[in-house]
Amino acid sequence: MRRIMRNSVVSVAIAAAAVVGLATTASAQSYVITGAYGYYDSNKHMFGIGDTEADGQYPYVQWKVNGVSQGDLVNYNGNGSWRDVTISSGKWGQSLAWRICRSGGGGCSPWLYETA
């Protein structure tokens, strides 16, 4: 009886771990540089761009779809502000490269790669 019960508990635990693993496979990828924070959430097809320093500089995201530049997404709202930008559905499922940068020579993160 104990052996059957233990096997049932183990089976339930394995099933629960599998469900949790599936639920957490797709998540937002983020990067922080001095004065800026950026992320891309593939579930929402959305970039987030934050300004973290009161220095007159602004953060922006450079992004490419299938290797073609899509222009910069900029947050001009100042220190402590946040901007979310959703990309159009026509780009979903394609190859995406992006990085967070700062104006005035503030530098950029490395390129990050994923599927839009």
C-alpha positions as CSV (number, residue, x, y, z in Angstrom):
1,M,0.0,0.0,0.0
2,R,2.8,2.4,0.9
3,R,4.6,1.6,-2.3
4,I,1.5,2.4,-4.4
5,M,1.0,5.6,-2.6
6,R,4.6,6.7,-2.9
7,N,4.5,6.0,-6.7
8,S,1.4,8.1,-7.0
9,V,3.0,11.0,-5.1
10,V,6.1,10.8,-7.3
11,S,3.9,10.7,-10.5
12,V,2.0,13.7,-9.4
13,A,5.2,15.6,-8.5
14,I,6.7,14.8,-12.0
15,A,3.5,15.9,-13.7
16,A,3.4,19.2,-11.7
17,A,7.1,19.9,-12.5
18,A,6.4,19.3,-16.2
19,V,3.5,21.7,-16.2
20,V,5.5,24.4,-14.3
21,G,8.4,23.9,-16.7
22,L,6.2,24.4,-19.7
23,A,4.6,27.5,-18.2
24,T,8.0,29.2,-17.6
25,T,9.8,28.5,-20.9
26,A,9.0,31.8,-22.6
27,S,9.9,34.8,-20.6
28,A,11.1,38.4,-20.9
29,Q,14.7,38.9,-21.8
30,S,16.2,42.0,-20.2
31,Y,19.4,44.0,-20.0
32,V,20.6,46.8,-17.8
33,I,23.3,49.4,-18.6
34,T,24.3,52.5,-16.7
35,G,21.3,54.8,-16.7
36,A,18.9,52.5,-18.7
37,Y,17.0,49.3,-18.5
38,G,15.4,47.5,-21.4
39,Y,13.4,44.3,-22.0
40,Y,11.6,42.4,-24.7
41,D,8.7,40.2,-23.7
42,S,8.0,37.6,-26.5
43,N,4.7,36.7,-25.0
44,K,3.4,40.3,-25.3
45,H,5.5,41.2,-28.3
46,M,6.6,44.3,-26.3
47,F,9.7,46.3,-25.5
48,G,10.1,48.1,-22.2
49,I,12.5,51.1,-22.0
50,G,13.4,52.7,-18.6
51,D,15.5,55.7,-17.7
52,T,17.3,55.3,-14.4
53,E,19.5,58.4,-14.1
54,A,18.7,62.2,-13.9
55,D,21.5,63.2,-16.3
56,G,19.7,64.6,-19.4
57,Q,20.4,61.5,-21.5
58,Y,17.7,59.2,-22.8
59,P,17.5,55.5,-23.3
60,Y,16.5,53.9,-26.6
61,V,16.2,50.4,-28.1
62,Q,17.8,49.6,-31.5
63,W,16.1,46.6,-33.1
64,K,16.2,44.6,-36.2
65,V,13.8,42.1,-37.7
66,N,15.5,39.5,-40.0
67,G,18.6,41.7,-40.0
68,V,16.8,44.8,-41.2
69,S,16.9,47.9,-38.9
70,Q,13.5,49.0,-37.6
71,G,14.5,52.4,-36.3
72,D,15.0,53.4,-32.7
73,L,12.4,53.2,-29.9
74,V,13.1,56.1,-27.6
75,N,12.0,57.1,-24.1
76,Y,12.3,60.9,-23.8
77,N,10.3,61.1,-20.5
78,G,13.2,61.5,-18.1
79,N,14.6,59.9,-15.0
80,G,12.4,57.3,-13.4
81,S,10.1,57.0,-16.4
82,W,9.2,53.9,-18.4
83,R,7.9,53.4,-21.9
84,D,6.3,50.2,-23.3
85,V,6.2,49.6,-27.1
86,T,4.3,46.8,-28.7
87,I,5.5,45.6,-32.1
88,S,3.1,45.0,-35.0
89,S,1.8,41.5,-35.5
90,G,3.3,41.4,-39.0
91,K,6.7,40.9,-37.3
92,W,5.7,38.1,-34.9
93,G,7.6,34.8,-35.3
94,Q,10.5,36.4,-37.2
95,S,14.1,36.7,-36.1
96,L,14.7,39.6,-33.7
97,A,17.9,41.3,-32.6
98,W,17.8,44.2,-30.1
99,R,19.9,46.2,-27.7
100,I,19.4,49.0,-25.1
101,C,21.4,52.2,-25.6
102,R,21.8,55.7,-24.1
103,S,22.1,59.0,-25.9
104,G,25.2,61.1,-25.7
105,G,27.7,58.3,-26.1
106,G,26.4,56.4,-23.1
107,G,27.0,53.1,-24.7
108,C,24.9,50.0,-25.6
109,S,24.3,46.5,-24.4
110,P,25.4,43.6,-26.5
111,W,22.9,42.5,-29.2
112,L,20.3,40.1,-27.8
113,Y,18.7,37.6,-30.2
114,E,15.3,35.9,-30.0
115,T,12.1,35.3,-32.0
116,A,9.6,38.2,-32.1
